[in-house]
């Protein structure tokens, strides 16, 4: 019973840590997707301008 009470006390802390880590990973993935997308658009625009296509 003593171990069960100790385990129950750590559940909120562990769930908070899991939430923070997964939220951080999600934010990093979203930021990388934005950077890749913006880079692709800029490269595409540069290619269009160099070829003279409007």
SULTA-V835582 format. One line per field, one symbol per residue. burial: b if it has 24 or more other C-alpha atoms within 12 Angstrom, else e. Layout:
burial->???
This chain:
burial->eeeeeeeeeeeeeeeeeeeeeeeeeeeeeeeeeeeeeeeeeeeeeeeeeeeeee
